[in-house]
């Protein structure tokens, strides 16, 4: 929420690997980790630790097993980006009730730039559980949405052309 308007919304998902019928779980995790490290500048790796082993065991796998082609395995329970979780933009499909709830939460705490965290089954339905409000949200996590631009627009509205100011209600 920037200037009490929802500018971006995203869903985070836990780290998941997809089998190819040839590679072991360990190889798939290592490959996924290399891709995530390259994409995030070294900030997102899937740890091969006790938690990953627990998740694998719950799914019926060990590190040396070879999953079938296209078989998805969730290897972490949490959707933390620093442990291999991924973020997916859902701004365009966000249910209006979620938009209203996010704006209402930001207004209730009187913080115009706020990251509002909900748990939702799907972003297209109105049901949610409020988790928290972050007064310093990660604006960079929401590519391709123009979060940084909307933040600057809020700070310096006189630099925004009048027709755009009117459309954005700044």
Secondary structure, 3 states (H helix, E strand, C coil): CECCECCCCEEEECCEEECCCCCCHHHHHHHHHHHHHHHHCCCCCCCCCHHHHHHHHHCCCCCCCCCCCCCEEECCCCCCHHHCCEEEECHHHCCHHHHHHHHHHHHHHCCCECEEEEECCCCCCCCCEEEEEECCCCHHHHCCCCHHHHHHHHHCHHHCCHHHHHHHCC
